[in-house]
Amino acid sequence: MPISFERAFSLHDDALLLRGRRAAVLASNIANADTPGYKARDFDFGAMLAAAGQKQAEPVRLAGTHRQHIVAPVRAETVDLKYRNPLHPSLDGNSVDAHVEQAKFAENALLMQTSFTFLNGKISGLMKALKGE
């Protein structure tokens, strides 16, 4: 019976991609905490992960400059960014609450590490199965 990597890794590969994108969005919010008029953004991770599990994005073909280049499809997923409502609106129009953003960034990092741990366990199990242990 062949090993299906997509089935073995389930949604952890999609989760890692989305966690990385969310980390970038949250880092941007933190970096712009003092920028007048900046609006904090985020996306619904659960909804995006469910959408990634239900449908596969159309692959993007990378251009090759030589006929022997390996053409690997890259999934292009769009993230639906939404504005975050501030707990305490500021006079300069900035909606970033640094404490909230830092807490969400730390939570996202912890959940990203959890996905890495699950993937490491899956890969370790596959390696043991391949070695016959």
N, CA, C and O atoms as CSV, one atom per row, in Angstrom:
chain,resi,resn,atom,element,x,y,z
A,1,MET,N,N,0.849,-1.177,0.000
A,1,MET,CA,C,0.000,0.000,0.000
A,1,MET,C,C,0.892,1.238,0.000
A,1,MET,O,O,1.747,1.370,0.875
A,2,PRO,N,N,0.715,2.150,-0.962
A,2,PRO,CA,C,1.563,3.334,-1.037
A,2,PRO,C,C,1.248,4.321,0.094
A,2,PRO,O,O,0.130,4.378,0.608
A,3,ILE,N,N,2.266,5.086,0.457
A,3,ILE,CA,C,2.102,6.088,1.505
A,3,ILE,C,C,1.600,7.380,0.866
A,3,ILE,O,O,2.202,7.888,-0.080
A,4,SER,N,N,0.505,7.904,1.384
A,4,SER,CA,C,-0.031,9.178,0.916
A,4,SER,C,C,0.421,10.264,1.887
A,4,SER,O,O,-0.038,10.317,3.028
A,5,PHE,N,N,1.323,11.129,1.428
A,5,PHE,CA,C,1.823,12.173,2.306
A,5,PHE,C,C,0.740,13.177,2.652
A,5,PHE,O,O,0.719,13.705,3.764
A,6,GLU,N,N,-0.164,13.448,1.714
A,6,GLU,CA,C,-1.247,14.378,2.007
A,6,GLU,C,C,-2.130,13.841,3.117
A,6,GLU,O,O,-2.562,14.593,3.991
A,7,ARG,N,N,-2.404,12.525,3.088
A,7,ARG,CA,C,-3.224,11.934,4.134
A,7,ARG,C,C,-2.442,11.827,5.445
A,7,ARG,O,O,-3.011,11.994,6.524
A,8,ALA,N,N,-1.164,11.553,5.353
A,8,ALA,CA,C,-0.341,11.400,6.556
A,8,ALA,C,C,-0.180,12.720,7.303
A,8,ALA,O,O,-0.199,12.748,8.534
A,9,PHE,N,N,-0.024,13.798,6.566
A,9,PHE,CA,C,0.197,15.094,7.210
A,9,PHE,C,C,-1.099,15.830,7.502
A,9,PHE,O,O,-1.082,16.861,8.174
A,10,SER,N,N,-2.210,15.327,7.016
A,10,SER,CA,C,-3.544,15.914,7.157
A,10,SER,C,C,-3.490,17.422,6.890
A,10,SER,O,O,-3.031,17.834,5.825
A,11,LEU,N,N,-3.938,18.234,7.814
A,11,LEU,CA,C,-3.995,19.677,7.573
A,11,LEU,C,C,-2.818,20.437,8.167
A,11,LEU,O,O,-2.807,21.668,8.135
A,12,HIS,N,N,-1.824,19.732,8.711
A,12,HIS,CA,C,-0.730,20.433,9.377
A,12,HIS,C,C,0.108,21.262,8.408
A,12,HIS,O,O,0.618,22.315,8.792
A,13,ASP,N,N,0.262,20.820,7.177
A,13,ASP,CA,C,1.022,21.628,6.220
A,13,ASP,C,C,0.292,22.925,5.895
A,13,ASP,O,O,0.912,23.985,5.818
A,14,ASP,N,N,-1.038,22.844,5.703
A,14,ASP,CA,C,-1.822,24.062,5.474
A,14,ASP,C,C,-1.820,24.946,6.713
A,14,ASP,O,O,-1.759,26.171,6.607
A,15,ALA,N,N,-1.887,24.322,7.890
A,15,ALA,CA,C,-1.892,25.088,9.134
A,15,ALA,C,C,-0.586,25.862,9.290
A,15,ALA,O,O,-0.593,27.014,9.723
A,16,LEU,N,N,0.531,25.234,8.941
A,16,LEU,CA,C,1.815,25.934,9.061
A,16,LEU,C,C,1.909,27.117,8.108
A,16,LEU,O,O,2.425,28.173,8.473
A,17,LEU,N,N,1.413,26.943,6.892
A,17,LEU,CA,C,1.414,28.063,5.946
A,17,LEU,C,C,0.566,29.221,6.461
A,17,LEU,O,O,0.975,30.380,6.396
A,18,LEU,N,N,-0.617,28.897,6.972
A,18,LEU,CA,C,-1.497,29.940,7.484
A,18,LEU,C,C,-0.940,30.570,8.758
A,18,LEU,O,O,-1.071,31.778,8.956
A,19,ARG,N,N,-0.326,29.773,9.615
A,19,ARG,CA,C,0.286,30.317,10.839
A,19,ARG,C,C,1.418,31.286,10.480
A,19,ARG,O,O,1.577,32.325,11.122
A,20,GLY,N,N,2.197,30.946,9.463
A,20,GLY,CA,C,3.251,31.844,9.014
A,20,GLY,C,C,2.708,33.156,8.489
A,20,GLY,O,O,3.250,34.225,8.769
A,21,ARG,N,N,1.632,33.066,7.726
A,21,ARG,CA,C,1.012,34.292,7.201
A,21,ARG,C,C,0.413,35.121,8.324
A,21,ARG,O,O,0.490,36.350,8.306
A,22,ARG,N,N,-0.191,34.439,9.313
A,22,ARG,CA,C,-0.773,35.174,10.430
A,22,ARG,C,C,0.320,35.835,11.258
A,22,ARG,O,O,0.134,36.950,11.747
A,23,ALA,N,N,1.454,35.167,11.423
A,23,ALA,CA,C,2.572,35.764,12.155
A,23,ALA,C,C,3.033,37.051,11.464
A,23,ALA,O,O,3.343,38.038,12.131
A,24,ALA,N,N,3.076,37.039,10.140
A,24,ALA,CA,C,3.479,38.239,9.396
A,24,ALA,C,C,2.477,39.371,9.590
A,24,ALA,O,O,2.871,40.526,9.748
A,25,VAL,N,N,1.193,39.053,9.579
A,25,VAL,CA,C,0.160,40.077,9.774
A,25,VAL,C,C,0.241,40.656,11.175
A,25,VAL,O,O,0.171,41.872,11.352
A,26,LEU,N,N,0.389,39.781,12.181
A,26,LEU,CA,C,0.464,40.255,13.559
A,26,LEU,C,C,1.736,41.058,13.801
A,26,LEU,O,O,1.712,42.049,14.531
A,27,ALA,N,N,2.852,40.638,13.194
A,27,ALA,CA,C,4.105,41.384,13.329
A,27,ALA,C,C,3.971,42.767,12.699
A,27,ALA,O,O,4.510,43.746,13.216
A,28,SER,N,N,3.260,42.842,11.595
A,28,SER,CA,C,3.018,44.139,10.958
A,28,SER,C,C,2.188,45.036,11.871
A,28,SER,O,O,2.440,46.237,11.968
A,29,ASN,N,N,1.202,44.449,12.534
A,29,ASN,CA,C,0.399,45.234,13.483
A,29,ASN,C,C,1.268,45.780,14.611
A,29,ASN,O,O,1.164,46.952,14.973
A,30,ILE,N,N,2.128,44.922,15.164
A,30,ILE,CA,C,2.999,45.343,16.272
A,30,ILE,C,C,3.968,46.424,15.804
A,30,ILE,O,O,4.205,47.399,16.516
A,31,ALA,N,N,4.525,46.251,14.615
A,31,ALA,CA,C,5.483,47.226,14.091
A,31,ALA,C,C,4.842,48.588,13.850
A,31,ALA,O,O,5.521,49.612,13.921
A,32,ASN,N,N,3.555,48.611,13.568
A,32,ASN,CA,C,2.861,49.868,13.280
A,32,ASN,C,C,2.026,50.361,14.453
A,32,ASN,O,O,1.064,51.106,14.264
A,33,ALA,N,N,2.388,49.952,15.660
A,33,ALA,CA,C,1.616,50.339,16.838
A,33,ALA,C,C,1.599,51.847,17.061
A,33,ALA,O,O,0.651,52.369,17.648
A,34,ASP,N,N,2.628,52.554,16.604
A,34,ASP,CA,C,2.699,54.007,16.792
A,34,ASP,C,C,2.442,54.797,15.517
A,34,ASP,O,O,2.643,56.012,15.495
A,35,THR,N,N,2.004,54.134,14.461
A,35,THR,CA,C,1.743,54.809,13.192
A,35,THR,C,C,0.335,55.402,13.208
A,35,THR,O,O,-0.642,54.664,13.334
A,36,PRO,N,N,0.218,56.727,13.082
A,36,PRO,CA,C,-1.116,57.345,13.091
A,36,PRO,C,C,-1.975,56.832,11.937
A,36,PRO,O,O,-1.522,56.755,10.795
A,37,GLY,N,N,-3.202,56.488,12.251
A,37,GLY,CA,C,-4.152,56.045,11.236
A,37,GLY,C,C,-4.049,54.588,10.845
A,37,GLY,O,O,-4.857,54.114,10.047
A,38,TYR,N,N,-3.074,53.854,11.384
A,38,TYR,CA,C,-2.916,52.441,11.026
A,38,TYR,C,C,-4.034,51.630,11.669
A,38,TYR,O,O,-4.358,51.818,12.841
A,39,LYS,N,N,-4.612,50.736,10.896
A,39,LYS,CA,C,-5.691,49.877,11.376
A,39,LYS,C,C,-5.173,48.446,11.515
A,39,LYS,O,O,-4.635,47.879,10.564
A,40,ALA,N,N,-5.338,47.869,12.700
A,40,ALA,CA,C,-4.887,46.501,12.958
A,40,ALA,C,C,-5.699,45.527,12.113
A,40,ALA,O,O,-6.910,45.684,11.956
A,41,ARG,N,N,-5.006,44.500,11.561
A,41,ARG,CA,C,-5.651,43.512,10.699
A,41,ARG,C,C,-5.396,42.123,11.258
A,41,ARG,O,O,-4.428,41.899,11.985
A,42,ASP,N,N,-6.271,41.199,10.911
A,42,ASP,CA,C,-6.124,39.797,11.291
A,42,ASP,C,C,-7.074,39.013,10.399
A,42,ASP,O,O,-7.874,39.593,9.665
A,43,PHE,N,N,-6.979,37.680,10.470
A,43,PHE,CA,C,-7.927,36.849,9.730
A,43,PHE,C,C,-8.375,35.700,10.604
A,43,PHE,O,O,-7.717,35.339,11.580
A,44,ASP,N,N,-9.512,35.131,10.231
A,44,ASP,CA,C,-10.087,34.015,10.977
A,44,ASP,C,C,-9.349,32.744,10.575
A,44,ASP,O,O,-9.579,32.189,9.501
A,45,PHE,N,N,-8.462,32.295,11.450
A,45,PHE,CA,C,-7.623,31.146,11.141
A,45,PHE,C,C,-8.457,29.886,10.907
A,45,PHE,O,O,-8.204,29.140,9.961
A,46,GLY,N,N,-9.440,29.650,11.755
A,46,GLY,CA,C,-10.272,28.450,11.627
A,46,GLY,C,C,-11.014,28.390,10.299
A,46,GLY,O,O,-11.084,27.336,9.667
A,47,ALA,N,N,-11.563,29.517,9.883
A,47,ALA,CA,C,-12.291,29.559,8.608
A,47,ALA,C,C,-11.343,29.344,7.435
A,47,ALA,O,O,-11.683,28.649,6.477
A,48,MET,N,N,-10.150,29.941,7.508
A,48,MET,CA,C,-9.187,29.784,6.421
A,48,MET,C,C,-8.679,28.341,6.342
A,48,MET,O,O,-8.481,27.813,5.248
A,49,LEU,N,N,-8.467,27.706,7.494
A,49,LEU,CA,C,-7.999,26.319,7.503
A,49,LEU,C,C,-9.088,25.388,6.977
A,49,LEU,O,O,-8.795,24.438,6.251
A,50,ALA,N,N,-10.331,25.655,7.336
A,50,ALA,CA,C,-11.433,24.842,6.820
A,50,ALA,C,C,-11.551,24.993,5.308
A,50,ALA,O,O,-11.792,24.016,4.600
A,51,ALA,N,N,-11.382,26.211,4.817
A,51,ALA,CA,C,-11.440,26.444,3.372
A,51,ALA,C,C,-10.284,25.747,2.671
A,51,ALA,O,O,-10.457,25.215,1.574
A,52,ALA,N,N,-9.103,25.744,3.291
A,52,ALA,CA,C,-7.944,25.078,2.684
A,52,ALA,C,C,-8.156,23.574,2.650
A,52,ALA,O,O,-7.688,22.912,1.724
A,53,GLY,N,N,-8.846,23.021,3.631
A,53,GLY,CA,C,-9.092,21.585,3.664
A,53,GLY,C,C,-10.161,21.142,2.682
A,53,GLY,O,O,-10.140,20.004,2.213
A,54,GLN,N,N,-11.095,22.027,2.367
A,54,GLN,CA,C,-12.194,21.667,1.476
A,54,GLN,C,C,-11.825,21.771,0.012
A,54,GLN,O,O,-12.270,20.959,-0.800
A,55,LYS,N,N,-11.026,22.747,-0.333
A,55,LYS,CA,C,-10.674,22.921,-1.745
A,55,LYS,C,C,-9.194,23.218,-1.857
A,55,LYS,O,O,-8.617,23.887,-1.001
A,56,GLN,N,N,-8.608,22.737,-2.875
A,56,GLN,CA,C,-7.208,23.022,-3.145
A,56,GLN,C,C,-7.128,24.228,-4.069
A,56,GLN,O,O,-7.859,24.318,-5.056
A,57,ALA,N,N,-6.258,25.127,-3.748
A,57,ALA,CA,C,-6.091,26.316,-4.581
A,57,ALA,C,C,-5.497,25.927,-5.928
A,57,ALA,O,O,-4.788,24.929,-6.055
A,58,GLU,N,N,-5.804,26.735,-6.915
A,58,GLU,CA,C,-5.274,26.519,-8.258
A,58,GLU,C,C,-3.756,26.659,-8.232
A,58,GLU,O,O,-3.243,27.662,-7.736
A,59,PRO,N,N,-3.026,25.673,-8.755
A,59,PRO,CA,C,-1.566,25.784,-8.713
A,59,PRO,C,C,-1.053,26.894,-9.629
A,59,PRO,O,O,-1.596,27.138,-10.707
A,60,VAL,N,N,-0.010,27.547,-9.177
A,60,VAL,CA,C,0.660,28.577,-9.958
A,60,VAL,C,C,1.897,27.933,-10.566
A,60,VAL,O,O,2.676,27.301,-9.851
A,61,ARG,N,N,2.086,28.078,-11.840
A,61,ARG,CA,C,3.251,27.494,-12.508
A,61,ARG,C,C,4.401,28.482,-12.472
A,61,ARG,O,O,4.246,29.644,-12.847
A,62,LEU,N,N,5.544,28.018,-12.023
A,62,LEU,CA,C,6.732,28.850,-11.999
A,62,LEU,C,C,7.391,28.826,-13.374
A,62,LEU,O,O,7.443,27.781,-14.023
A,63,ALA,N,N,7.888,29.965,-13.811
A,63,ALA,CA,C,8.534,30.050,-15.116
A,63,ALA,C,C,9.930,29.448,-15.044
A,63,ALA,O,O,10.687,29.734,-14.116
A,64,GLY,N,N,10.267,28.628,-16.007
A,64,GLY,CA,C,11.603,28.051,-16.090
A,64,GLY,C,C,12.367,28.680,-17.235
A,64,GLY,O,O,11.790,29.032,-18.264
A,65,THR,N,N,13.662,28.819,-17.050
A,65,THR,CA,C,14.478,29.431,-18.084
A,65,THR,C,C,15.257,28.390,-18.873
A,65,THR,O,O,15.949,28.722,-19.836
A,66,HIS,N,N,15.145,27.147,-18.471
A,66,HIS,CA,C,15.850,26.065,-19.144
A,66,HIS,C,C,14.899,24.879,-19.233
A,66,HIS,O,O,14.079,24.676,-18.337
A,67,ARG,N,N,14.997,24.094,-20.299
A,67,ARG,CA,C,14.048,22.998,-20.503
A,67,ARG,C,C,14.206,21.877,-19.473
A,67,ARG,O,O,13.294,21.064,-19.318
A,68,GLN,N,N,15.332,21.812,-18.769
A,68,GLN,CA,C,15.533,20.775,-17.774
A,68,GLN,C,C,15.145,21.212,-16.361
A,68,GLN,O,O,15.295,20.441,-15.413
A,69,HIS,N,N,14.655,22.421,-16.213
A,69,HIS,CA,C,14.202,22.865,-14.896
A,69,HIS,C,C,12.976,22.065,-14.476
A,69,HIS,O,O,12.116,21.738,-15.293
A,70,ILE,N,N,12.916,21.762,-13.209
A,70,ILE,CA,C,11.749,21.077,-12.665
A,70,ILE,C,C,10.680,22.121,-12.406
A,70,ILE,O,O,10.916,23.105,-11.706
A,71,VAL,N,N,9.506,21.903,-12.972
A,71,VAL,CA,C,8.405,22.843,-12.792
A,71,VAL,C,C,7.554,22.324,-11.642
A,71,VAL,O,O,6.859,21.317,-11.775
A,72,ALA,N,N,7.615,23.014,-10.521
A,72,ALA,CA,C,6.858,22.611,-9.339
A,72,ALA,C,C,5.670,23.547,-9.157
A,72,ALA,O,O,5.840,24.766,-9.153
A,73,PRO,N,N,4.474,22.994,-9.008
A,73,PRO,CA,C,3.321,23.865,-8.774
A,73,PRO,C,C,3.380,24.456,-7.366
A,73,PRO,O,O,3.762,23.773,-6.416
A,74,VAL,N,N,3.008,25.699,-7.241
A,74,VAL,CA,C,2.961,26.383,-5.955
A,74,VAL,C,C,1.521,26.803,-5.727
A,74,VAL,O,O,0.908,27.444,-6.581
A,75,ARG,N,N,0.983,26.438,-4.566
A,75,ARG,CA,C,-0.402,26.822,-4.282
A,75,ARG,C,C,-0.458,28.292,-3.907
A,75,ARG,O,O,0.308,28.764,-3.067
A,76,ALA,N,N,-1.360,28.995,-4.531
A,76,ALA,CA,C,-1.562,30.413,-4.221
A,76,ALA,C,C,-2.859,30.536,-3.440
A,76,ALA,O,O,-3.946,30.404,-4.002
A,77,GLU,N,N,-2.741,30.788,-2.150
A,77,GLU,CA,C,-3.926,30.932,-1.318
A,77,GLU,C,C,-4.045,32.388,-0.902
A,77,GLU,O,O,-3.063,33.023,-0.518
A,78,THR,N,N,-5.236,32.893,-0.982
A,78,THR,CA,C,-5.457,34.261,-0.558
A,78,THR,C,C,-6.002,34.250,0.861
A,78,THR,O,O,-6.758,33.358,1.246
A,79,VAL,N,N,-5.613,35.235,1.613
A,79,VAL,CA,C,-6.061,35.355,2.984
A,79,VAL,C,C,-7.001,36.543,3.065
A,79,VAL,O,O,-6.671,37.641,2.618
A,80,ASP,N,N,-8.176,36.315,3.638
A,80,ASP,CA,C,-9.183,37.364,3.769
A,80,ASP,C,C,-8.917,38.150,5.050
A,80,ASP,O,O,-9.361,37.763,6.131
A,81,LEU,N,N,-8.182,39.266,4.916
A,81,LEU,CA,C,-7.850,40.083,6.082
A,81,LEU,C,C,-9.034,40.940,6.486
A,81,LEU,O,O,-9.731,41.514,5.649
A,82,LYS,N,N,-9.242,41.012,7.783
A,82,LYS,CA,C,-10.314,41.840,8.338
A,82,LYS,C,C,-9.694,42.834,9.308
A,82,LYS,O,O,-8.597,42.615,9.822
A,83,TYR,N,N,-10.403,43.922,9.552
A,83,TYR,CA,C,-9.935,44.911,10.510
A,83,TYR,C,C,-10.346,44.491,11.915
A,83,TYR,O,O,-11.424,43.933,12.118
A,84,ARG,N,N,-9.474,44.765,12.882
A,84,ARG,CA,C,-9.756,44.432,14.275
A,84,ARG,C,C,-10.341,45.662,14.964
A,84,ARG,O,O,-9.852,46.777,14.784
A,85,ASN,N,N,-11.376,45.451,15.742
A,85,ASN,CA,C,-11.961,46.543,16.513
A,85,ASN,C,C,-11.117,46.778,17.757
A,85,ASN,O,O,-10.862,45.845,18.518
A,86,PRO,N,N,-10.681,48.012,17.970
A,86,PRO,CA,C,-9.826,48.277,19.133
A,86,PRO,C,C,-10.621,48.259,20.435
A,86,PRO,O,O,-11.800,48.611,20.463
A,87,LEU,N,N,-9.954,47.842,21.516
A,87,LEU,CA,C,-10.586,47.885,22.831
A,87,LEU,C,C,-10.654,49.319,23.340
A,87,LEU,O,O,-11.628,49.718,23.979
A,88,HIS,N,N,-9.598,50.096,23.047
A,88,HIS,CA,C,-9.526,51.488,23.466
A,88,HIS,C,C,-9.099,52.328,22.261
A,88,HIS,O,O,-7.906,52.420,21.971
A,89,PRO,N,N,-10.051,52.940,21.556
A,89,PRO,CA,C,-9.692,53.743,20.385
A,89,PRO,C,C,-8.754,54.893,20.765
A,89,PRO,O,O,-8.877,55.489,21.835
A,90,SER,N,N,-7.820,55.186,19.866
A,90,SER,CA,C,-6.873,56.271,20.120
A,90,SER,C,C,-7.277,57.514,19.331
A,90,SER,O,O,-8.053,57.440,18.378
A,91,LEU,N,N,-6.742,58.637,19.744
A,91,LEU,CA,C,-7.073,59.903,19.085
A,91,LEU,C,C,-6.478,60.011,17.694
A,91,LEU,O,O,-7.028,60.712,16.845
A,92,ASP,N,N,-5.356,59.325,17.438
A,92,ASP,CA,C,-4.711,59.432,16.130
A,92,ASP,C,C,-5.261,58.432,15.109
A,92,ASP,O,O,-4.758,58.367,13.987
A,93,GLY,N,N,-6.272,57.661,15.470
A,93,GLY,CA,C,-6.897,56.731,14.535
A,93,GLY,C,C,-6.235,55.376,14.450
A,93,GLY,O,O,-6.664,54.530,13.666
A,94,ASN,N,N,-5.197,55.150,15.238
A,94,ASN,CA,C,-4.511,53.860,15.244
A,94,ASN,C,C,-5.332,52.880,16.079
A,94,ASN,O,O,-5.723,53.195,17.203
A,95,SER,N,N,-5.595,51.686,15.528
A,95,SER,CA,C,-6.420,50.705,16.240
A,95,SER,C,C,-5.604,49.545,16.813
A,95,SER,O,O,-6.176,48.527,17.203
A,96,VAL,N,N,-4.275,49.683,16.869
A,96,VAL,CA,C,-3.419,48.619,17.383
A,96,VAL,C,C,-3.334,48.717,18.901
A,96,VAL,O,O,-2.952,49.754,19.443
A,97,ASP,N,N,-3.688,47.641,19.578
A,97,ASP,CA,C,-3.466,47.524,21.017
A,97,ASP,C,C,-2.291,46.567,21.171
A,97,ASP,O,O,-2.433,45.361,20.967
A,98,ALA,N,N,-1.127,47.109,21.533
A,98,ALA,CA,C,0.115,46.327,21.531
A,98,ALA,C,C,0.028,45.081,22.391
A,98,ALA,O,O,0.569,44.041,22.017
A,99,HIS,N,N,-0.636,45.158,23.530
A,99,HIS,CA,C,-0.728,44.000,24.413
A,99,HIS,C,C,-1.553,42.882,23.771
A,99,HIS,O,O,-1.199,41.707,23.871
A,100,VAL,N,N,-2.636,43.247,23.124
A,100,VAL,CA,C,-3.479,42.250,22.447
A,100,VAL,C,C,-2.707,41.608,21.298
A,100,VAL,O,O,-2.738,40.390,21.125
A,101,GLU,N,N,-2.014,42.433,20.517
A,101,GLU,CA,C,-1.266,41.905,19.377
A,101,GLU,C,C,-0.135,40.989,19.829
A,101,GLU,O,O,0.095,39.947,19.214
A,102,GLN,N,N,0.572,41.360,20.890
A,102,GLN,CA,C,1.656,40.521,21.398
A,102,GLN,C,C,1.124,39.200,21.936
A,102,GLN,O,O,1.753,38.158,21.751
A,103,ALA,N,N,-0.028,39.232,22.601
A,103,ALA,CA,C,-0.630,37.995,23.108
A,103,ALA,C,C,-1.054,37.095,21.958
A,103,ALA,O,O,-0.835,35.885,22.011
A,104,LYS,N,N,-1.652,37.659,20.928
A,104,LYS,CA,C,-2.075,36.864,19.774
A,104,LYS,C,C,-0.869,36.318,19.013
A,104,LYS,O,O,-0.912,35.200,18.498
A,105,PHE,N,N,0.214,37.111,18.940
A,105,PHE,CA,C,1.431,36.645,18.282
A,105,PHE,C,C,2.030,35.471,19.056
A,105,PHE,O,O,2.446,34.482,18.452
A,106,ALA,N,N,2.078,35.569,20.373
A,106,ALA,CA,C,2.614,34.479,21.202
A,106,ALA,C,C,1.746,33.225,21.081
A,106,ALA,O,O,2.268,32.113,20.998
A,107,GLU,N,N,0.434,33.401,21.071
A,107,GLU,CA,C,-0.469,32.256,20.908
A,107,GLU,C,C,-0.261,31.597,19.554
A,107,GLU,O,O,-0.221,30.370,19.455
A,108,ASN,N,N,-0.128,32.405,18.517
A,108,ASN,CA,C,0.095,31.875,17.175
A,108,ASN,C,C,1.418,31.109,17.111
A,108,ASN,O,O,1.490,30.048,16.491
A,109,ALA,N,N,2.466,31.642,17.750
A,109,ALA,CA,C,3.768,30.959,17.764
A,109,ALA,C,C,3.679,29.626,18.494
A,109,ALA,O,O,4.279,28.640,18.063
A,110,LEU,N,N,2.938,29.590,19.590
A,110,LEU,CA,C,2.761,28.350,20.345
A,110,LEU,C,C,2.012,27.306,19.520
A,110,LEU,O,O,2.383,26.132,19.510
A,111,LEU,N,N,0.965,27.737,18.834
A,111,LEU,CA,C,0.203,26.802,18.000
A,111,LEU,C,C,1.005,26.353,16.781
A,111,LEU,O,O,0.829,25.235,16.297
A,112,MET,N,N,1.882,27.222,16.286
A,112,MET,CA,C,2.760,26.834,15.184
A,112,MET,C,C,3.738,25.757,15.655
A,112,MET,O,O,3.988,24.788,14.938
A,113,GLN,N,N,4.284,25.923,16.847
A,113,GLN,CA,C,5.182,24.925,17.414
A,113,GLN,C,C,4.455,23.603,17.638
A,113,GLN,O,O,5.045,22.535,17.470
A,114,THR,N,N,3.189,23.665,18.014
A,114,THR,CA,C,2.383,22.454,18.188
A,114,THR,C,C,2.244,21.713,16.865
A,114,THR,O,O,2.369,20.489,16.826
A,115,SER,N,N,1.986,22.440,15.785
A,115,SER,CA,C,1.891,21.798,14.470
A,115,SER,C,C,3.220,21.164,14.069
A,115,SER,O,O,3.248,20.073,13.499
A,116,PHE,N,N,4.329,21.860,14.373
A,116,PHE,CA,C,5.645,21.275,14.096
A,116,PHE,C,C,5.846,19.986,14.884
A,116,PHE,O,O,6.400,19.021,14.357
A,117,THR,N,N,5.407,19.957,16.129
A,117,THR,CA,C,5.540,18.758,16.960
A,117,THR,C,C,4.721,17.610,16.389
A,117,THR,O,O,5.201,16.478,16.333
A,118,PHE,N,N,3.491,17.884,15.966
A,118,PHE,CA,C,2.667,16.842,15.352
A,118,PHE,C,C,3.298,16.325,14.060
A,118,PHE,O,O,3.338,15.117,13.826
A,119,LEU,N,N,3.786,17.234,13.230
A,119,LEU,CA,C,4.431,16.821,11.981
A,119,LEU,C,C,5.694,16.015,12.245
A,119,LEU,O,O,5.966,15.039,11.546
A,120,ASN,N,N,6.461,16.414,13.244
A,120,ASN,CA,C,7.663,15.674,13.598
A,120,ASN,C,C,7.306,14.253,14.017
A,120,ASN,O,O,7.993,13.303,13.643
A,121,GLY,N,N,6.236,14.106,14.792
A,121,GLY,CA,C,5.784,12.774,15.192
A,121,GLY,C,C,5.346,11.940,14.003
A,121,GLY,O,O,5.654,10.751,13.931
A,122,LYS,N,N,4.628,12.555,13.065
A,122,LYS,CA,C,4.186,11.845,11.863
A,122,LYS,C,C,5.377,11.395,11.020
A,122,LYS,O,O,5.431,10.252,10.565
A,123,ILE,N,N,6.322,12.296,10.820
A,123,ILE,CA,C,7.501,11.968,10.016
A,123,ILE,C,C,8.333,10.891,10.699
A,123,ILE,O,O,8.842,9.981,10.045
A,124,SER,N,N,8.466,10.999,12.000
A,124,SER,CA,C,9.204,9.985,12.757
A,124,SER,C,C,8.537,8.613,12.619
A,124,SER,O,O,9.218,7.602,12.448
A,125,GLY,N,N,7.208,8.584,12.693
A,125,GLY,CA,C,6.478,7.329,12.517
A,125,GLY,C,C,6.644,6.749,11.120
A,125,GLY,O,O,6.795,5.539,10.953
A,126,LEU,N,N,6.615,7.632,10.107
A,126,LEU,CA,C,6.819,7.171,8.731
A,126,LEU,C,C,8.229,6.627,8.534
A,126,LEU,O,O,8.423,5.621,7.852
A,127,MET,N,N,9.217,7.298,9.137
A,127,MET,CA,C,10.595,6.818,9.021
A,127,MET,C,C,10.759,5.455,9.676
A,127,MET,O,O,11.454,4.590,9.144
A,128,LYS,N,N,10.127,5.259,10.822
A,128,LYS,CA,C,10.205,3.951,11.486
A,128,LYS,C,C,9.527,2.874,10.645
A,128,LYS,O,O,10.005,1.742,10.575
A,129,ALA,N,N,8.416,3.229,10.009
A,129,ALA,CA,C,7.725,2.261,9.167
A,129,ALA,C,C,8.561,1.898,7.942
A,129,ALA,O,O,8.591,0.738,7.531
A,130,LEU,N,N,9.233,2.881,7.365
A,130,LEU,CA,C,10.087,2.618,6.203
A,130,LEU,C,C,11.303,1.774,6.568
A,130,LEU,O,O,11.753,0.951,5.771
A,131,LYS,N,N,11.832,1.977,7.770
A,131,LYS,CA,C,12.991,1.216,8.219
A,131,LYS,C,C,12.607,-0.171,8.732
A,131,LYS,O,O,13.464,-1.039,8.901
A,132,GLY,N,N,11.314,-0.372,8.978
A,132,GLY,CA,C,10.852,-1.680,9.473
A,132,GLY,C,C,11.027,-1.849,10.963
A,132,GLY,O,O,11.182,-2.972,11.440
A,133,GLU,N,N,11.005,-0.776,11.698
A,133,GLU,CA,C,11.187,-0.840,13.158
A,133,GLU,C,C,9.863,-1.042,13.856
A,133,GLU,O,O,9.818,-1.120,15.084
